[in-house]
Amino acid sequence: MKSNSNYKVKDTLSHTKTKVIVLVGSKERPIMKKSATKIANVIPNSELEVLQGYHHGDISINHAEDYVERVKRLVR
């Protein structure tokens, strides 16, 4: 938790040229949502998606099919 509260976005993220979608659960801790927002704000043309009702890691662990579909849409 301490490392999450000290999270600093690296300046080099602003050089990202690939498509990026930042996923964060609506039931995440506020500090995690804040970090996700920071990341999305630094990466040009990225998307931030708040997954309603999801906890940390929920989509990739408990909703793998949904996660794979989102990744497929991203790389098309």
HTML snippet that shows the backbone in 3Dmol.js (N, CA, C, O; Angstrom):
<script src="https://3Dmol.org/build/3Dmol-min.js"></script>
<div id="view" style="width:600px;height:400px;position:relative"></div>
<script>
const pdb = `
ATOM      1  N   MET A   1       0.832  -1.195   0.000  1.00  0.00           N
ATOM      2  CA  MET A   1       0.000   0.000   0.000  1.00  0.00           C
ATOM      3  C   MET A   1       0.871   1.251   0.000  1.00  0.00           C
ATOM      4  O   MET A   1       0.542   2.249  -0.641  1.00  0.00           O
ATOM      5  N   LYS A   2       1.993   1.186   0.731  1.00  0.00           N
ATOM      6  CA  LYS A   2       2.879   2.333   0.800  1.00  0.00           C
ATOM      7  C   LYS A   2       3.427   2.687  -0.580  1.00  0.00           C
ATOM      8  O   LYS A   2       3.500   3.863  -0.937  1.00  0.00           O
ATOM      9  N   SER A   3       3.814   1.672  -1.359  1.00  0.00           N
ATOM     10  CA  SER A   3       4.352   1.941  -2.692  1.00  0.00           C
ATOM     11  C   SER A   3       3.273   2.540  -3.599  1.00  0.00           C
ATOM     12  O   SER A   3       3.584   3.371  -4.452  1.00  0.00           O
ATOM     13  N   ASN A   4       2.020   2.134  -3.430  1.00  0.00           N
ATOM     14  CA  ASN A   4       0.933   2.722  -4.225  1.00  0.00           C
ATOM     15  C   ASN A   4       0.757   4.205  -3.923  1.00  0.00           C
ATOM     16  O   ASN A   4       0.501   4.998  -4.829  1.00  0.00           O
ATOM     17  N   SER A   5       0.891   4.576  -2.671  1.00  0.00           N
ATOM     18  CA  SER A   5       0.691   5.977  -2.309  1.00  0.00           C
ATOM     19  C   SER A   5       1.858   6.849  -2.761  1.00  0.00           C
ATOM     20  O   SER A   5       1.714   8.068  -2.853  1.00  0.00           O
ATOM     21  N   ASN A   6       3.009   6.247  -3.043  1.00  0.00           N
ATOM     22  CA  ASN A   6       4.178   6.983  -3.516  1.00  0.00           C
ATOM     23  C   ASN A   6       4.361   6.862  -5.021  1.00  0.00           C
ATOM     24  O   ASN A   6       5.417   7.224  -5.539  1.00  0.00           O
ATOM     25  N   TYR A   7       3.378   6.373  -5.722  1.00  0.00           N
ATOM     26  CA  TYR A   7       3.501   6.106  -7.156  1.00  0.00           C
ATOM     27  C   TYR A   7       3.732   7.390  -7.944  1.00  0.00           C
ATOM     28  O   TYR A   7       2.993   8.365  -7.809  1.00  0.00           O
ATOM     29  N   LYS A   8       4.769   7.364  -8.763  1.00  0.00           N
ATOM     30  CA  LYS A   8       5.084   8.481  -9.643  1.00  0.00           C
ATOM     31  C   LYS A   8       5.054   7.964 -11.079  1.00  0.00           C
ATOM     32  O   LYS A   8       5.685   6.955 -11.392  1.00  0.00           O
ATOM     33  N   VAL A   9       4.332   8.644 -11.935  1.00  0.00           N
ATOM     34  CA  VAL A   9       4.258   8.267 -13.341  1.00  0.00           C
ATOM     35  C   VAL A   9       5.570   8.663 -14.006  1.00  0.00           C
ATOM     36  O   VAL A   9       6.034   9.795 -13.864  1.00  0.00           O
ATOM     37  N   LYS A  10       6.160   7.723 -14.729  1.00  0.00           N
ATOM     38  CA  LYS A  10       7.410   8.002 -15.429  1.00  0.00           C
ATOM     39  C   LYS A  10       7.143   8.896 -16.636  1.00  0.00           C
ATOM     40  O   LYS A  10       6.176   8.692 -17.371  1.00  0.00           O
ATOM     41  N   ASP A  11       8.005   9.882 -16.831  1.00  0.00           N
ATOM     42  CA  ASP A  11       7.862  10.814 -17.955  1.00  0.00           C
ATOM     43  C   ASP A  11       7.883  10.093 -19.299  1.00  0.00           C
ATOM     44  O   ASP A  11       7.254  10.544 -20.257  1.00  0.00           O
ATOM     45  N   THR A  12       8.596   8.986 -19.373  1.00  0.00           N
ATOM     46  CA  THR A  12       8.726   8.271 -20.646  1.00  0.00           C
ATOM     47  C   THR A  12       7.395   7.695 -21.133  1.00  0.00           C
ATOM     48  O   THR A  12       7.264   7.383 -22.317  1.00  0.00           O
ATOM     49  N   LEU A  13       6.415   7.548 -20.255  1.00  0.00           N
ATOM     50  CA  LEU A  13       5.105   7.061 -20.688  1.00  0.00           C
ATOM     51  C   LEU A  13       4.480   7.992 -21.719  1.00  0.00           C
ATOM     52  O   LEU A  13       3.687   7.555 -22.553  1.00  0.00           O
ATOM     53  N   SER A  14       4.828   9.253 -21.665  1.00  0.00           N
ATOM     54  CA  SER A  14       4.261  10.206 -22.620  1.00  0.00           C
ATOM     55  C   SER A  14       4.781   9.968 -24.036  1.00  0.00           C
ATOM     56  O   SER A  14       4.259  10.545 -24.990  1.00  0.00           O
ATOM     57  N   HIS A  15       5.792   9.133 -24.181  1.00  0.00           N
ATOM     58  CA  HIS A  15       6.349   8.805 -25.502  1.00  0.00           C
ATOM     59  C   HIS A  15       5.668   7.583 -26.128  1.00  0.00           C
ATOM     60  O   HIS A  15       6.011   7.186 -27.242  1.00  0.00           O
ATOM     61  N   THR A  16       4.726   7.001 -25.431  1.00  0.00           N
ATOM     62  CA  THR A  16       4.045   5.803 -25.907  1.00  0.00           C
ATOM     63  C   THR A  16       3.287   6.104 -27.192  1.00  0.00           C
ATOM     64  O   THR A  16       2.542   7.081 -27.275  1.00  0.00           O
ATOM     65  N   LYS A  17       3.487   5.255 -28.189  1.00  0.00           N
ATOM     66  CA  LYS A  17       2.823   5.461 -29.479  1.00  0.00           C
ATOM     67  C   LYS A  17       1.794   4.373 -29.790  1.00  0.00           C
ATOM     68  O   LYS A  17       1.099   4.449 -30.803  1.00  0.00           O
ATOM     69  N   THR A  18       1.697   3.396 -28.953  1.00  0.00           N
ATOM     70  CA  THR A  18       0.755   2.303 -29.175  1.00  0.00           C
ATOM     71  C   THR A  18      -0.589   2.618 -28.523  1.00  0.00           C
ATOM     72  O   THR A  18      -0.685   3.510 -27.680  1.00  0.00           O
ATOM     73  N   LYS A  19      -1.614   1.887 -28.916  1.00  0.00           N
ATOM     74  CA  LYS A  19      -2.930   2.045 -28.287  1.00  0.00           C
ATOM     75  C   LYS A  19      -2.848   1.500 -26.862  1.00  0.00           C
ATOM     76  O   LYS A  19      -2.243   0.458 -26.610  1.00  0.00           O
ATOM     77  N   VAL A  20      -3.463   2.220 -25.953  1.00  0.00           N
ATOM     78  CA  VAL A  20      -3.463   1.802 -24.549  1.00  0.00           C
ATOM     79  C   VAL A  20      -4.855   2.000 -23.969  1.00  0.00           C
ATOM     80  O   VAL A  20      -5.490   3.035 -24.166  1.00  0.00           O
ATOM     81  N   ILE A  21      -5.306   0.989 -23.256  1.00  0.00           N
ATOM     82  CA  ILE A  21      -6.527   1.137 -22.476  1.00  0.00           C
ATOM     83  C   ILE A  21      -6.147   0.836 -21.027  1.00  0.00           C
ATOM     84  O   ILE A  21      -5.573  -0.209 -20.722  1.00  0.00           O
ATOM     85  N   VAL A  22      -6.475   1.757 -20.162  1.00  0.00           N
ATOM     86  CA  VAL A  22      -6.187   1.613 -18.733  1.00  0.00           C
ATOM     87  C   VAL A  22      -7.485   1.180 -18.070  1.00  0.00           C
ATOM     88  O   VAL A  22      -8.477   1.910 -18.085  1.00  0.00           O
ATOM     89  N   LEU A  23      -7.470   0.000 -17.494  1.00  0.00           N
ATOM     90  CA  LEU A  23      -8.658  -0.545 -16.835  1.00  0.00           C
ATOM     91  C   LEU A  23      -8.496  -0.432 -15.327  1.00  0.00           C
ATOM     92  O   LEU A  23      -7.442  -0.748 -14.776  1.00  0.00           O
ATOM     93  N   VAL A  24      -9.540   0.018 -14.679  1.00  0.00           N
ATOM     94  CA  VAL A  24      -9.533   0.100 -13.217  1.00  0.00           C
ATOM     95  C   VAL A  24     -10.947  -0.223 -12.727  1.00  0.00           C
ATOM     96  O   VAL A  24     -11.936   0.198 -13.327  1.00  0.00           O
ATOM     97  N   GLY A  25     -11.022  -0.961 -11.652  1.00  0.00           N
ATOM     98  CA  GLY A  25     -12.316  -1.332 -11.094  1.00  0.00           C
ATOM     99  C   GLY A  25     -12.921  -0.211 -10.263  1.00  0.00           C
ATOM    100  O   GLY A  25     -12.205   0.526  -9.585  1.00  0.00           O
ATOM    101  N   SER A  26     -14.220  -0.088 -10.318  1.00  0.00           N
ATOM    102  CA  SER A  26     -14.897   0.944  -9.519  1.00  0.00           C
ATOM    103  C   SER A  26     -14.773   0.666  -8.021  1.00  0.00           C
ATOM    104  O   SER A  26     -14.930   1.574  -7.204  1.00  0.00           O
ATOM    105  N   LYS A  27     -14.490  -0.590  -7.660  1.00  0.00           N
ATOM    106  CA  LYS A  27     -14.350  -0.951  -6.254  1.00  0.00           C
ATOM    107  C   LYS A  27     -12.885  -1.009  -5.810  1.00  0.00           C
ATOM    108  O   LYS A  27     -12.572  -1.527  -4.738  1.00  0.00           O
ATOM    109  N   GLU A  28     -11.992  -0.468  -6.651  1.00  0.00           N
ATOM    110  CA  GLU A  28     -10.578  -0.355  -6.291  1.00  0.00           C
ATOM    111  C   GLU A  28     -10.437   0.646  -5.153  1.00  0.00           C
ATOM    112  O   GLU A  28     -11.332   1.450  -4.894  1.00  0.00           O
ATOM    113  N   ARG A  29      -9.310   0.580  -4.490  1.00  0.00           N
ATOM    114  CA  ARG A  29      -9.001   1.603  -3.496  1.00  0.00           C
ATOM    115  C   ARG A  29      -8.843   2.939  -4.223  1.00  0.00           C
ATOM    116  O   ARG A  29      -8.381   2.967  -5.363  1.00  0.00           O
ATOM    117  N   PRO A  30      -9.213   4.024  -3.590  1.00  0.00           N
ATOM    118  CA  PRO A  30      -9.106   5.334  -4.248  1.00  0.00           C
ATOM    119  C   PRO A  30      -7.706   5.631  -4.797  1.00  0.00           C
ATOM    120  O   PRO A  30      -7.581   6.242  -5.858  1.00  0.00           O
ATOM    121  N   ILE A  31      -6.673   5.214  -4.103  1.00  0.00           N
ATOM    122  CA  ILE A  31      -5.306   5.480  -4.563  1.00  0.00           C
ATOM    123  C   ILE A  31      -5.022   4.768  -5.883  1.00  0.00           C
ATOM    124  O   ILE A  31      -4.277   5.285  -6.716  1.00  0.00           O
ATOM    125  N   MET A  32      -5.606   3.593  -6.081  1.00  0.00           N
ATOM    126  CA  MET A  32      -5.409   2.857  -7.330  1.00  0.00           C
ATOM    127  C   MET A  32      -6.140   3.551  -8.478  1.00  0.00           C
ATOM    128  O   MET A  32      -5.622   3.621  -9.593  1.00  0.00           O
ATOM    129  N   LYS A  33      -7.326   4.057  -8.210  1.00  0.00           N
ATOM    130  CA  LYS A  33      -8.064   4.798  -9.235  1.00  0.00           C
ATOM    131  C   LYS A  33      -7.323   6.083  -9.606  1.00  0.00           C
ATOM    132  O   LYS A  33      -7.299   6.487 -10.769  1.00  0.00           O
ATOM    133  N   LYS A  34      -6.725   6.712  -8.609  1.00  0.00           N
ATOM    134  CA  LYS A  34      -5.951   7.927  -8.854  1.00  0.00           C
ATOM    135  C   LYS A  34      -4.735   7.607  -9.739  1.00  0.00           C
ATOM    136  O   LYS A  34      -4.432   8.353 -10.670  1.00  0.00           O
ATOM    137  N   SER A  35      -4.050   6.513  -9.451  1.00  0.00           N
ATOM    138  CA  SER A  35      -2.893   6.098 -10.257  1.00  0.00           C
ATOM    139  C   SER A  35      -3.312   5.797 -11.697  1.00  0.00           C
ATOM    140  O   SER A  35      -2.626   6.195 -12.638  1.00  0.00           O
ATOM    141  N   ALA A  36      -4.424   5.104 -11.870  1.00  0.00           N
ATOM    142  CA  ALA A  36      -4.919   4.775 -13.212  1.00  0.00           C
ATOM    143  C   ALA A  36      -5.227   6.053 -13.992  1.00  0.00           C
ATOM    144  O   ALA A  36      -4.926   6.145 -15.182  1.00  0.00           O
ATOM    145  N   THR A  37      -5.816   7.023 -13.331  1.00  0.00           N
ATOM    146  CA  THR A  37      -6.128   8.298 -13.975  1.00  0.00           C
ATOM    147  C   THR A  37      -4.850   9.021 -14.382  1.00  0.00           C
ATOM    148  O   THR A  37      -4.771   9.575 -15.479  1.00  0.00           O
ATOM    149  N   LYS A  38      -3.853   9.019 -13.506  1.00  0.00           N
ATOM    150  CA  LYS A  38      -2.563   9.645 -13.829  1.00  0.00           C
ATOM    151  C   LYS A  38      -1.944   8.997 -15.064  1.00  0.00           C
ATOM    152  O   LYS A  38      -1.474   9.690 -15.966  1.00  0.00           O
ATOM    153  N   ILE A  39      -1.947   7.681 -15.101  1.00  0.00           N
ATOM    154  CA  ILE A  39      -1.365   6.961 -16.234  1.00  0.00           C
ATOM    155  C   ILE A  39      -2.090   7.323 -17.527  1.00  0.00           C
ATOM    156  O   ILE A  39      -1.458   7.635 -18.535  1.00  0.00           O
ATOM    157  N   ALA A  40      -3.406   7.280 -17.490  1.00  0.00           N
ATOM    158  CA  ALA A  40      -4.197   7.591 -18.687  1.00  0.00           C
ATOM    159  C   ALA A  40      -3.990   9.031 -19.139  1.00  0.00           C
ATOM    160  O   ALA A  40      -4.005   9.309 -20.338  1.00  0.00           O
ATOM    161  N   ASN A  41      -3.800   9.935 -18.210  1.00  0.00           N
ATOM    162  CA  ASN A  41      -3.576  11.334 -18.568  1.00  0.00           C
ATOM    163  C   ASN A  41      -2.213  11.578 -19.204  1.00  0.00           C
ATOM    164  O   ASN A  41      -2.054  12.525 -19.974  1.00  0.00           O
ATOM    165  N   VAL A  42      -1.245  10.754 -18.899  1.00  0.00           N
ATOM    166  CA  VAL A  42       0.113  10.930 -19.424  1.00  0.00           C
ATOM    167  C   VAL A  42       0.277  10.293 -20.806  1.00  0.00           C
ATOM    168  O   VAL A  42       1.022  10.811 -21.638  1.00  0.00           O
ATOM    169  N   ILE A  43      -0.398   9.197 -21.055  1.00  0.00           N
ATOM    170  CA  ILE A  43      -0.240   8.475 -22.322  1.00  0.00           C
ATOM    171  C   ILE A  43      -1.172   9.082 -23.370  1.00  0.00           C
ATOM    172  O   ILE A  43      -2.392   9.073 -23.204  1.00  0.00           O
ATOM    173  N   PRO A  44      -0.588   9.610 -24.454  1.00  0.00           N
ATOM    174  CA  PRO A  44      -1.424  10.207 -25.499  1.00  0.00           C
ATOM    175  C   PRO A  44      -2.397   9.190 -26.097  1.00  0.00           C
ATOM    176  O   PRO A  44      -2.052   8.026 -26.299  1.00  0.00           O
ATOM    177  N   ASN A  45      -3.583   9.638 -26.369  1.00  0.00           N
ATOM    178  CA  ASN A  45      -4.618   8.820 -27.016  1.00  0.00           C
ATOM    179  C   ASN A  45      -4.974   7.547 -26.253  1.00  0.00           C
ATOM    180  O   ASN A  45      -5.498   6.603 -26.845  1.00  0.00           O
ATOM    181  N   SER A  46      -4.703   7.506 -24.967  1.00  0.00           N
ATOM    182  CA  SER A  46      -5.100   6.337 -24.175  1.00  0.00           C
ATOM    183  C   SER A  46      -6.540   6.512 -23.729  1.00  0.00           C
ATOM    184  O   SER A  46      -7.099   7.608 -23.766  1.00  0.00           O
ATOM    185  N   GLU A  47      -7.119   5.402 -23.310  1.00  0.00           N
ATOM    186  CA  GLU A  47      -8.485   5.423 -22.778  1.00  0.00           C
ATOM    187  C   GLU A  47      -8.467   4.902 -21.354  1.00  0.00           C
ATOM    188  O   GLU A  47      -7.773   3.931 -21.051  1.00  0.00           O
ATOM    189  N   LEU A  48      -9.215   5.532 -20.495  1.00  0.00           N
ATOM    190  CA  LEU A  48      -9.406   5.050 -19.132  1.00  0.00           C
ATOM    191  C   LEU A  48     -10.810   4.489 -19.051  1.00  0.00           C
ATOM    192  O   LEU A  48     -11.780   5.171 -19.379  1.00  0.00           O
ATOM    193  N   GLU A  49     -10.913   3.263 -18.620  1.00  0.00           N
ATOM    194  CA  GLU A  49     -12.226   2.645 -18.461  1.00  0.00           C
ATOM    195  C   GLU A  49     -12.384   2.169 -17.023  1.00  0.00           C
ATOM    196  O   GLU A  49     -11.596   1.361 -16.531  1.00  0.00           O
ATOM    197  N   VAL A  50     -13.401   2.676 -16.368  1.00  0.00           N
ATOM    198  CA  VAL A  50     -13.723   2.257 -15.005  1.00  0.00           C
ATOM    199  C   VAL A  50     -14.740   1.135 -15.109  1.00  0.00           C
ATOM    200  O   VAL A  50     -15.839   1.321 -15.631  1.00  0.00           O
ATOM    201  N   LEU A  51     -14.367  -0.020 -14.611  1.00  0.00           N
ATOM    202  CA  LEU A  51     -15.215  -1.214 -14.694  1.00  0.00           C
ATOM    203  C   LEU A  51     -16.128  -1.270 -13.474  1.00  0.00           C
ATOM    204  O   LEU A  51     -15.684  -1.543 -12.359  1.00  0.00           O
ATOM    205  N   GLN A  52     -17.402  -1.008 -13.707  1.00  0.00           N
ATOM    206  CA  GLN A  52     -18.375  -0.927 -12.616  1.00  0.00           C
ATOM    207  C   GLN A  52     -18.513  -2.264 -11.879  1.00  0.00           C
ATOM    208  O   GLN A  52     -18.750  -3.310 -12.484  1.00  0.00           O
ATOM    209  N   GLY A  53     -18.360  -2.195 -10.561  1.00  0.00           N
ATOM    210  CA  GLY A  53     -18.535  -3.367  -9.714  1.00  0.00           C
ATOM    211  C   GLY A  53     -17.313  -4.259  -9.601  1.00  0.00           C
ATOM    212  O   GLY A  53     -17.363  -5.290  -8.931  1.00  0.00           O
ATOM    213  N   TYR A  54     -16.219  -3.883 -10.243  1.00  0.00           N
ATOM    214  CA  TYR A  54     -15.019  -4.725 -10.241  1.00  0.00           C
ATOM    215  C   TYR A  54     -14.039  -4.290  -9.159  1.00  0.00           C
ATOM    216  O   TYR A  54     -13.909  -3.106  -8.849  1.00  0.00           O
ATOM    217  N   HIS A  55     -13.353  -5.285  -8.593  1.00  0.00           N
ATOM    218  CA  HIS A  55     -12.266  -5.070  -7.641  1.00  0.00           C
ATOM    219  C   HIS A  55     -10.945  -5.163  -8.402  1.00  0.00           C
ATOM    220  O   HIS A  55     -10.934  -5.357  -9.618  1.00  0.00           O
ATOM    221  N   HIS A  56      -9.837  -5.023  -7.683  1.00  0.00           N
ATOM    222  CA  HIS A  56      -8.506  -5.105  -8.280  1.00  0.00           C
ATOM    223  C   HIS A  56      -8.263  -6.489  -8.891  1.00  0.00           C
ATOM    224  O   HIS A  56      -8.418  -7.508  -8.217  1.00  0.00           O
ATOM    225  N   GLY A  57      -7.884  -6.516 -10.159  1.00  0.00           N
ATOM    226  CA  GLY A  57      -7.588  -7.773 -10.845  1.00  0.00           C
ATOM    227  C   GLY A  57      -8.800  -8.591 -11.238  1.00  0.00           C
ATOM    228  O   GLY A  57      -8.655  -9.668 -11.817  1.00  0.00           O
ATOM    229  N   ASP A  58      -9.978  -8.109 -10.940  1.00  0.00           N
ATOM    230  CA  ASP A  58     -11.216  -8.852 -11.162  1.00  0.00           C
ATOM    231  C   ASP A  58     -11.408  -9.270 -12.620  1.00  0.00           C
ATOM    232  O   ASP A  58     -11.780 -10.410 -12.899  1.00  0.00           O
ATOM    233  N   ILE A  59     -11.154  -8.351 -13.542  1.00  0.00           N
ATOM    234  CA  ILE A  59     -11.446  -8.654 -14.948  1.00  0.00           C
ATOM    235  C   ILE A  59     -10.563  -9.776 -15.479  1.00  0.00           C
ATOM    236  O   ILE A  59     -11.059 -10.680 -16.151  1.00  0.00           O
ATOM    237  N   SER A  60      -9.275  -9.736 -15.193  1.00  0.00           N
ATOM    238  CA  SER A  60      -8.389 -10.769 -15.742  1.00  0.00           C
ATOM    239  C   SER A  60      -8.504 -12.098 -15.009  1.00  0.00           C
ATOM    240  O   SER A  60      -8.223 -13.148 -15.586  1.00  0.00           O
ATOM    241  N   ILE A  61      -8.911 -12.067 -13.756  1.00  0.00           N
ATOM    242  CA  ILE A  61      -9.009 -13.307 -12.973  1.00  0.00           C
ATOM    243  C   ILE A  61     -10.397 -13.935 -13.065  1.00  0.00           C
ATOM    244  O   ILE A  61     -10.526 -15.130 -13.334  1.00  0.00           O
ATOM    245  N   ASN A  62     -11.422 -13.137 -12.845  1.00  0.00           N
ATOM    246  CA  ASN A  62     -12.785 -13.678 -12.755  1.00  0.00           C
ATOM    247  C   ASN A  62     -13.632 -13.479 -14.002  1.00  0.00           C
ATOM    248  O   ASN A  62     -14.711 -14.060 -14.122  1.00  0.00           O
ATOM    249  N   HIS A  63     -13.151 -12.662 -14.929  1.00  0.00           N
ATOM    250  CA  HIS A  63     -13.904 -12.379 -16.158  1.00  0.00           C
ATOM    251  C   HIS A  63     -12.947 -12.427 -17.345  1.00  0.00           C
ATOM    252  O   HIS A  63     -12.890 -11.498 -18.152  1.00  0.00           O
ATOM    253  N   ALA A  64     -12.209 -13.506 -17.436  1.00  0.00           N
ATOM    254  CA  ALA A  64     -11.146 -13.635 -18.438  1.00  0.00           C
ATOM    255  C   ALA A  64     -11.648 -13.449 -19.863  1.00  0.00           C
ATOM    256  O   ALA A  64     -10.956 -12.848 -20.685  1.00  0.00           O
ATOM    257  N   GLU A  65     -12.837 -13.954 -20.170  1.00  0.00           N
ATOM    258  CA  GLU A  65     -13.370 -13.828 -21.530  1.00  0.00           C
ATOM    259  C   GLU A  65     -13.562 -12.354 -21.891  1.00  0.00           C
ATOM    260  O   GLU A  65     -13.234 -11.939 -23.003  1.00  0.00           O
ATOM    261  N   ASP A  66     -14.085 -11.575 -20.968  1.00  0.00           N
ATOM    262  CA  ASP A  66     -14.285 -10.140 -21.170  1.00  0.00           C
ATOM    263  C   ASP A  66     -12.929  -9.448 -21.363  1.00  0.00           C
ATOM    264  O   ASP A  66     -12.776  -8.590 -22.232  1.00  0.00           O
ATOM    265  N   TYR A  67     -11.970  -9.830 -20.553  1.00  0.00           N
ATOM    266  CA  TYR A  67     -10.625  -9.258 -20.642  1.00  0.00           C
ATOM    267  C   TYR A  67     -10.013  -9.536 -22.016  1.00  0.00           C
ATOM    268  O   TYR A  67      -9.469  -8.631 -22.648  1.00  0.00           O
ATOM    269  N   VAL A  68     -10.102 -10.770 -22.472  1.00  0.00           N
ATOM    270  CA  VAL A  68      -9.549 -11.157 -23.777  1.00  0.00           C
ATOM    271  C   VAL A  68     -10.238 -10.387 -24.900  1.00  0.00           C
ATOM    272  O   VAL A  68      -9.577  -9.958 -25.846  1.00  0.00           O
ATOM    273  N   GLU A  69     -11.546 -10.208 -24.812  1.00  0.00           N
ATOM    274  CA  GLU A  69     -12.274  -9.448 -25.834  1.00  0.00           C
ATOM    275  C   GLU A  69     -11.791  -8.008 -25.898  1.00  0.00           C
ATOM    276  O   GLU A  69     -11.632  -7.454 -26.986  1.00  0.00           O
ATOM    277  N   ARG A  70     -11.558  -7.400 -24.750  1.00  0.00           N
ATOM    278  CA  ARG A  70     -11.071  -6.016 -24.715  1.00  0.00           C
ATOM    279  C   ARG A  70      -9.683  -5.920 -25.336  1.00  0.00           C
ATOM    280  O   ARG A  70      -9.392  -4.972 -26.066  1.00  0.00           O
ATOM    281  N   VAL A  71      -8.837  -6.884 -25.054  1.00  0.00           N
ATOM    282  CA  VAL A  71      -7.493  -6.894 -25.634  1.00  0.00           C
ATOM    283  C   VAL A  71      -7.578  -7.076 -27.148  1.00  0.00           C
ATOM    284  O   VAL A  71      -6.869  -6.401 -27.894  1.00  0.00           O
ATOM    285  N   LYS A  72      -8.437  -7.981 -27.601  1.00  0.00           N
ATOM    286  CA  LYS A  72      -8.613  -8.194 -29.043  1.00  0.00           C
ATOM    287  C   LYS A  72      -9.074  -6.922 -29.738  1.00  0.00           C
ATOM    288  O   LYS A  72      -8.567  -6.585 -30.807  1.00  0.00           O
ATOM    289  N   ARG A  73     -10.030  -6.208 -29.146  1.00  0.00           N
ATOM    290  CA  ARG A  73     -10.501  -4.950 -29.733  1.00  0.00           C
ATOM    291  C   ARG A  73      -9.387  -3.921 -29.793  1.00  0.00           C
ATOM    292  O   ARG A  73      -9.309  -3.124 -30.728  1.00  0.00           O
ATOM    293  N   LEU A  74      -8.536  -3.946 -28.796  1.00  0.00           N
ATOM    294  CA  LEU A  74      -7.437  -2.990 -28.727  1.00  0.00           C
ATOM    295  C   LEU A  74      -6.414  -3.225 -29.836  1.00  0.00           C
ATOM    296  O   LEU A  74      -5.886  -2.266 -30.398  1.00  0.00           O
ATOM    297  N   VAL A  75      -6.131  -4.471 -30.153  1.00  0.00           N
ATOM    298  CA  VAL A  75      -5.077  -4.775 -31.129  1.00  0.00           C
ATOM    299  C   VAL A  75      -5.583  -4.847 -32.571  1.00  0.00           C
ATOM    300  O   VAL A  75      -4.777  -4.997 -33.490  1.00  0.00           O
ATOM    301  N   ARG A  76      -6.856  -4.748 -32.786  1.00  0.00           N
ATOM    302  CA  ARG A  76      -7.400  -4.769 -34.155  1.00  0.00           C
ATOM    303  C   ARG A  76      -7.134  -3.482 -34.880  1.00  0.00           C
ATOM    304  O   ARG A  76      -7.524  -3.334 -36.038  1.00  0.00           O
TER     305      ARG A  76
END
`;
const viewer = $3Dmol.createViewer("view");
viewer.addModel(pdb, "pdb");
viewer.setStyle({}, {cartoon: {color: "spectrum"}});
viewer.zoomTo();
viewer.render();
</script>
